[in-house]
Amino acid sequence: MKIVEIRPIICDAYRTNWVFVKVITDSGLYGVGEATLEMNELTVAKAIEEIGANYIGKDPHDIEGFSHYAYRDSYWQGGAVIMSALSAIEMALWDIKGKDLGVPVYQLLGGRFRGSIPCYANGWFVGAKEPEEFAVKAKEAVVSGFTGLKWDPFGSAWLTLSRDEFRFTMDCVSAVRDAVKDNALLMIEGHGRFDVPTAIRVGKALEKFDIHWFEEPIPPNDFEGLVEVRKHTGVAIAAGERICNRFQFKTFFNMGCADYVQPDITHVGGIGELRKIASMAETYHLPVCPHNPTGPVANAAVLQVAACCPNLYLLETMASDVPLRSEVAEETIRMENGNMLIPDAPGLGVDIDEEAIKKYPYQQHNLRHFTGTLTDIRPEKEVAFYR
């Protein structure tokens, strides 16, 4: 069996564009992967083409060889664009191998440790602007079965918070805490927005709300700053979604940057790399909570890793998605008691419909994190993508 084509496929998904890849073999068997890189979708699609050109005619079963040599030969090693492109192709190769052997990918990674993974919700707050609106949305999310809720209550703040912004933030957190009582873990998202003293101030103020973690409190490349924030606050720190290779994670672990580790399968090199990073974290007795807000193929891939990694603690999932998801992706996702079930279909257990995707071509979407529009991440007709 040989690879005959590696093709990136872009699909508009309202807040971003999903970037898929299809790796096709001469046997007719193909695999799918995902490299969604928000605000850089065209760039990563081109990187997939450039990297993929070197693997036409190669055996798709040689996944470790692909990962090693593609990383080596990229020269500008370890950045988000290159690693996301590698991730997508690597996922697709695992999908091919699983399909060819008739087993789910987790069987190729050592077999199943669990049949489901606990999830917490992102995106449950769609449309909320005021604290009382967040409270109503939080109640609805808990009633729907989620036992963990994450959100960014900081509006358009950058580096510091004014007195009014600080007061609003704490009012919002208080309203959600009162609404859910002890029925859900609460995670506060920072999106890497604060300087160190502001992050420490916010972290200290969050202590009274029994927050499960404070995520990305400062810009993501400042490992020393993360250590300072963690040292001076009484809330747990979560980080790692914008670290793109295991070599950087080595430093991250050695420095003691965070309590919860959040690698993203679409940006670290794919399934095998996430498995390695999780194993590294396990030696530090650190729980892994993968960053997972993107599309259907990335979600399917991370579920395969979750099946076989004992220290995968919580999985991020979106509370809803765009209606077109069920049109462009063939997936069977089930939730039970706040847990996402891990499918047993061969390969990744997901597929994409290229003809349907053609109806949703690339659209430019700009970053909303510092414009005060973070809750406008879904259209009016948002729907659940799971049962």
N, C-alpha and C positions, 0 to 999 in steps of 0.2 A: 504494500500500500504506500502511495506517495502523495504528497501535497501538490495540488495543481493550481490552487488559487487561494489567496488570503484577501478578503474583501471587507473594508469598513462600511458600515451602514448607519446613517444618522437619522434620528427620528425626533421631531419637536415634541417636547413633553411639558410645555407651558412655562415652568420655571427654569428649565434647562433643556438641553438636547441630549437624549440618550445616544451614546456611541456604541454600537454593537460591532462585532466582527463575525464573519463566517469563514471558517477554514474548510475548504473542500478538497476531497481526495479523489484519486482516479478510480476508486471503487464505487463512487457515488455517495459514500458516507461523508457526513460533514459534522462539524461541531460549532457551537456558538460561544461567544465570550462578550465581555462588556468592558469599555474603557471610559465611561462617562467622566469627563473632567470639566466641571462647570466653568464657563467663560473661556474655555480653551478647546472646544469640541472639534473645530476644523483643524486645529494644530495637531491634536492627538490622532485624528483620522489620517492625516498625512503621514504621521510617524508610523502608524500601522502599515501603510502601504510601503514605506521605505524599508522598514525592518522585514516585513513579510516577503519582499522581493528576494531576499537572501535564503528563504526556506522553501521555495518552490522546488519540487523534486525530492525533498527530504521525507524521511519516515516520520509520520505524526506521533508514533508511539515513543519517540526519543525525547520525552518532555524535559528531563533533567539536562540533557545536552543542549536543547534549545534555550532553556533559562540561563544556563551558564555562559554559553558562547554569545547569545544575543546581548546579555549584560556586558560581557567583556568587550565586544566589538562596537558598543554604542559610543565609546570614548568619553562622552559627557555622562558619566555613569551616575545613576541614582536619583535623577531629577524626576519631577512629577510627570512630565510629558512622556519621557522614555519608559518609565516604569509602568505607567498606565497602559501604554501600547503593548508592552510585554505582558502585562496582566491579562489583557483581552485575548491575545493569541494563546497564552498558556492555558487559560480556562477552556478555550475551544479544543485544545489538544487533549485535555482530560476528558472532555465531553466525548470526543471521538473514541478514545481508549475505552471508556466505560461502555459506550454503545457497542463497540466491536466485541467486547468480552461479555456483554449482556449483564453488567452489574452497575449499581450506583457508584459514583466516584468514591464515596467514603469507604467502600470495600477495598479499594486500591490504596487507601491511605492507612490501612491497619484494621479496618472493621469498625463497627458501631460501638460507641460508649453510651450513647443516649438516643432516644427516638424523637426527642423534641427539645427545643431550647426556649427558656424564658425570654420574653420580649418586653421592652418598654417602648412607649409611643412617642414619636415626634410628629409634628404637623396636626396634632389634635386641636390646636388653637385657631384654626383658619378663620380669618375675619375679625378676631377679637382685637380690641384697641384699649379698652378700659379695664381696670382690675375686676370689676364685677362681671364683665363679659368673659374674661379668662376663667373666672370661677364657674360660670355656667358651663362653659366648654369642658372644663376639667371634670365636672360631675358627669357629663354625658360620656366622656371617655372611660371613666371608671365603670359606669353602668354597662358599657359595651364590652367590658372584660379586661381592660388594660390595668395592670398593677404597678406600672411605672410611667411617669410623665416627664418629658423634658421640654424646656422652652427657654427662649432668650427674652428676658423682660427689660432689656436695656435700650430699646428704641434705636435712635441714631447716634448714641454716644460713641465717642472715640477718644481713647486714652484716659480721659477723666470723666467724672460725673458732676454736674452742677447740684446744688442743694435740692432743687425741685426734681431733677432726674433721679437723684438718690431716693428721695421720699416716694416718688412714683414707683420705683423698682420694688422697694420694700412693701408698699401697699399691695402691689400685684402678687408678690410671693405670699404675703399674709392671706390675701383673699383665696388663693388657690389652696394653701395649706388648710384653711378653715373649711373649704368646700369638700376636700377629699378626706379630711381627718387622718386616720391611720390606714386608709384603704389603698394607698399607692405611694411608692417611692417617688420623691421629687428630685429632679436633676436640673441644675441651672446652667444654661449654655452661655459662654462668654464670647465665642467666635473670635478669640484672640484679640480682644479690643482694648484692654486696659494697660496702663503702665503699672509698674510693680506696686507703688504705694496705694494706688486706687484699688487694685486687685486685692491687696491685703485688707483694706478697709471694707470692701464688699464681702470678702470671705468671713471676716469677723462678724459682720452684721447678719450674715446668713446662718450663723451657728445656732441661733435661738429657734430656727425653723426646722431643725433636724433634717437638713438637706442631705441627700445621699451622696451627691458630688457636685463640685463646681468645675465646669468643663472649659478648657482652653481659656483661662483667665487673662493671659497675656499673649502677645504675638508668638507664634508657634516655634520659631527658631531659637528663642532665648531659653536654653536649658537651665542656665544659671539662675535666671529670673524665676523659672518655675520652682526650682529648689527653694528659693527665698520665700515665695508665696506659700508653698507647702509648709515650710518651717514655722511661719508666723500666723497661720490660721488653723482653726479647729475643725474645718470641713475637709473632707477628702477631695483630692484633685484628680481629675480625669484629663487625659491628653493623648496625643499620638496620631490623630487622623491625618495630619499633614507631614508625617514622617514617611518617607517613600522607600526605605530599604532597611534590611536587617542590620547593616553595619552602623547606621545612625541609631537604631534601637539599642544596640550594644551600649553606646555611650549614655543613652536615655536611661537604661536600666542601672548602669553602674553609678550614675549620679543621683539616683533616687528621685527622679523628676515627678512621679505621679503614683497615685494609689491604684488607679484603674487605667488599663492600657487599651487604646482605641485604634488599632491599625485598620486600614480600609483595603479590602481585597482587590479593589480596582486600581489601587495606586502603589501597592507594595511589591508587585510582581506576580500576583495571582494566588492560586490555591496552594501550591507547594511552599511559596514564600510565607504566606500567612501561617501555614502549619509550622514552619521553622520558627517564626517569631513567637507564636504561642508556646512552643517548647522552650524557647529562651526565657520567656516570662515565667514559665512554670518553675524554672530553677531559682527564681527570686520569690516564689510563692505569690505572684501577682495575678489577679484575675484579668482576663481579656474580655473586652466588651466591644466588638467590632463596630466601627463607624459604617452605617449601612442605610443611607438615605436615597440611594439612586434607583436603578431600574430592575427589571425582572430577572435578567441573567445574573447580575451581581448578587441579588438576593438568593437565587438558586445555588450559586457557587459557594457562598458563605455558609449556607446550610449544610453542605457536604463536609466542610471543615468542622463545623459545630458538632457534627455527629461523632467525631472521633477525638475531640480535644477536651480532656477533663476540666481544664481551667478556663474554658469559655463560659463566662458567668451570665452575661446578659447580651441580647442582640437588639440593636436599634432597628425599629421598623416604622414606616410611615403609617399613620392612622387611616389614611385614605390616599387615593391617587387619581390621576386624570382618567376620564372614562375610556379613552382610547387604549389604555393598557390591555384590556381584555381583547381588543381587536388586533393588536400588533404582536401580542405574546401569548403563547400557549403554555400555561402554567396551572398547577393545581396546588394552591396554598391553603392550608387549613390551620385555624387557631382553636385551641382548647384551653380554657382557664388561663389565658394569658401566655400560653406557650405555642410556638409555631412548630408544627409537625414536620419532620424531615422526610421527604419523599423517597421512595424505593425504586423509582424508574431507572432504567439504565442511563449512564452518563450523568448529566446535571438535572435531567428531568424537566427541561424547559426548551422551548423553541420560539422562533420569531417568524413572522409572516412578512416577507419583503414586499409583496404586492400591497398589503395594507399600509405598510410604512411609507410607501410612495405618496400617500395622501397627506402625510405630515412632514413636509420637508423642513430643512434647517431654518430656524428663526433665531436671530440674535437676542440673547437675554443678558441683561446687565446685573451685576451684583447688587443685592438689596440689603445686605447686612447693616449698612451704615446710612440708610435712607429713611428708616422708620417704617418700612413696608414689609418687614419679615413675615407678618402673618398673612400676607396676600400671596401665598405660595400655591394655591389651588384655584381652579375656576369654580364657578357657582355649582356646577354639577359634579363635584367630587364624589367618588364612590370607593367602597372597600374593594380591594383586589384579592381578598381571602374569604374563606367560608368559615 
